[in-house]
Amino acid sequence: GLNVGGLWNHDTGTSKCWNPAGVLFGVGCVGNQVGMMNGGGAIGGAQIGWNWQAGNLVLGPEIDYDGSTLNQSVYWSGLLSAPHGPGLFPGQFSASAQMSSFSTERLRIGWASPKTYLYVTAGAAQSIWTVSSNLVCFASGCAGTTISFPGQTTISRSGWTGGLGGEFAMGPRLSIKVEGLLYEFPPYTARYGEVPNAGYTAGKDFYFHGGLARVGVNWRL
């Protein structure tokens, strides 16, 4: 079958700074813990599965693969604080995250009547993300030199998903499905920095938890 819908992500991760000794927010670091962001986008793809029925009980596996346009970003500008030193410094922080694909391998189990199948579902999920961040400290606060810590990384995340759904018969072989899922993937810490940053690095913790709602059609063989 085929499906289409929308999804969202809630990122509670914040900006980070490491000094040349590798200490998080160590001596000489500038930065505020900002960077939380929300975003959403469209999702669409295909699914295939198998059902086994015993009376009204129906269960079976389903796998799907969807492309995604989910995008989220944050921009902050103001005074940066030095957690282990005096003073406030003018600067800015920006970050973004985009999900390009979402796939699952799940078990569905539920109760069927002649034209309706209501189910719960749970299993493994995978996704591909492109994340980026940049911390900038302007010359007036960074020893007369504007420095920045830009970077971008494409990563894959594996986690879990679960939710509820229903299928409704439109004919002997055709059915319409409605489904809602929540997902959770492990966080990722981005860390960027090059000369002339003298060993300092900066980035952000990215968190991946959200959900999706989609509708689809299935053709039964």
QUIRARA-V616619 format. One record per residue. SS is DSSP state (helix for helix, strand for strand, loop for the rest). Layout:
SS / SS
//
This chain:
loop / strand / strand / strand / strand / strand / strand / strand / strand / strand / strand / loop / loop / loop / strand / strand / strand / strand / loop / loop / loop / loop / loop / strand / loop / loop / loop / loop / loop / loop / loop / loop / loop / loop / loop / loop / strand / strand / strand / strand / strand / strand / strand / strand / strand / strand / strand / strand / strand / loop / loop / strand / strand / strand / loop / loop / strand / strand / strand / strand / strand / strand / strand / strand / strand / strand / strand / strand / loop / loop / strand / strand / strand / strand / strand / strand / strand / strand / strand / strand / strand / loop / loop / loop / loop / loop / loop / strand / strand / strand / strand / strand / strand / strand / strand / strand / strand / strand / strand / strand / strand / strand / strand / strand / strand / strand / strand / strand / strand / strand / strand / strand / loop / loop / loop / strand / strand / strand / strand / strand / strand / strand / strand / strand / strand / strand / strand / strand / strand / strand / strand / strand / strand / strand / strand / strand / strand / loop / loop / loop / loop / loop / loop / loop / loop / loop / strand / strand / loop / loop / strand / strand / strand / strand / strand / strand / strand / strand / strand / strand / strand / strand / strand / strand / strand / strand / strand / strand / strand / loop / loop / loop / loop / strand / strand / strand / strand / strand / strand / strand / strand / strand / strand / strand / strand / strand / strand / strand / strand / strand / strand / strand / loop / loop / loop / loop / loop / loop / loop / loop / strand / strand / strand / strand / strand / strand / strand / strand / strand / strand / strand / strand / strand / strand / strand / strand / strand / strand / strand / loop / loop
//
